[in-house]
Amino acid sequence: MTAAEHRNHRVGLLLVAAAALAWSSSGLFVRNITADLFTMLFWRGIFSGSAIFLLFAAIEGRRTISVLMSLRWPTLAVALLSAAGMITGIGALRNTTAADAMGIYATVPFVTAALAWFAIRERPTRSTIIASIVAFAGVAVMLWGAGMGGSLYGQFLAVLMSLSMAGLTTVMRMHRDVPMLPAMAASGWICSAAVLWLAAPLSVSAPDLVLIALFGVLQNAAGLALYTFGSKRIPAAEATLLAALEVPFTPFWVFLFLGETPSIQTLIGGGIVMAALFGHILAEFRRPQTAATEVFVGAP
């Protein structure tokens, strides 16, 4: 790995970790927004998609239209996969237990590693594999004693959510030269369109609308944009591994700002997850610039 590649990898690590931290703020917004779920999701998708598109337009400037005209199937695939992940994630949480959904979602780094290997011959590093196993064990501790046995339909949706996350990360890694911000913007709008028939957009109060706007911009849009930039710089399995920081930090922020005390299992398991992920980041930062990487990419 050259010095430039090493720096690029470090930047990718920080961007994806920052994306996970942005996503982990969801509990704070959900706890304070009184609008019904689908109305909240409708407006969040509108604000999120619009914010990401404005960022894309600001970056591209006068090239915005020409770039949009040049986009092809990878952008559409990522947009559909991202929207599918949002929608199936909502469905999973409504049709099965949180324990089932989180347990299935914790397998994403392994699913991504397998998918990236078959699609682009990208092999995860030993550090990524070890950190994934330890993080998975941490999630298992967090879920210890939680109510399991949700519906098969909800579990199926959780599987689709995990496959969507693995798929979009792999496609973005395969097509690192393709602008993906338009895809993330479109995914927010697609999600809004999908829940519109269950929402009541005109019923939302002004205070809720402000909170939902912040939810869409600071949590969803910021997370998607950071993940888009970061996941192109690091292996796909590593990107989904670091995204798991969202799992322990979500209850942590709720505890810190809203005073909801987590269970002892959540504290211990969350500590294990954070130790695994921050340990992995530290190990990658300390890796010598001249060290050979275990990751390689073959022809798609």
Steps between C-alpha positions, in 0.01 A plus 500: 500500500648834395509804728215660300288184523571480872380858553194435285419193708528698823264765366254226403511353850422837658221583253318170548539519878356852487210371288421238765508765773260717297262206453519418872319825584172349374379412850517863612275613216256209517451556874413869450288491183132444569387453139406148396773277358410521131440875502839543664666273243331679211631841602839361603545356152405831338743701713777241479479458123486874442799569729715238328403627155589858599839374622552319169407815304734712713788260433440465126394860428441558131568132429194388696270441201768335287599269786137403556458427130806273504384281789422138421393176670742507799339821627151360453601175672637685804189723517269198498713303746525794741125561483434129543719500810306791652160348424581143605671634812178677597300189419732274699470712814120507468458127429760332719683566824787749519716211615424302185564801275827598672621142513451454127645844421815413697587247227536773236885514507514125430237519225683795346834320513352203314324719244807717438713188458272351236429829321839673496742252660550732796630316805459650850809543713565280799436801725156552344404135547609496866327830576182375329494186714558695822236760405253222421566354846436845651165527324413152629571619856284809443213275394548248782165444662314722254171381359560287192262311278357775283300418188662319211389786273680757716813285509485472120485879475804525729686264267406719202618808692837336562535386140414853382775652716753242380393546139513879486840504672641249252360685197645830623834329551486349150423838341713741701521741205121541477335786695266336752356803679212517247423137588481582869279801431269287288482233770353750746237607250420138409449421868263798531302384198477148642348610833285785365181289490540426873602854602307817578748770391268796567429393856853564628547785748752780449728387789496143368577619149808683626617191687434278199697740280795473739447123509516482122801727460720430805428130544406352163648734239826558687537128567431401139735766360784407735448131427500566126834680514654262754392161366678563170831529684493180706407135433128427497506264801696755701248773416203297624699396806560862603135584430426270795610783730141615463381205712664587837498877453123525442409403859802694629373834363150429632650433843725807489241752384165349602597309811373158384717252689610205283506145632820346631508277190487806276783664692725193489416402143526858376840531665617185321377632163666838550824340618505278191432782256717769656772239545477421131518868405802552726673194356444626145632845590811346653561274202828601329448680171728253326313196633345284232124485513310173498227654286507460128250573231468297187301557185126533561 
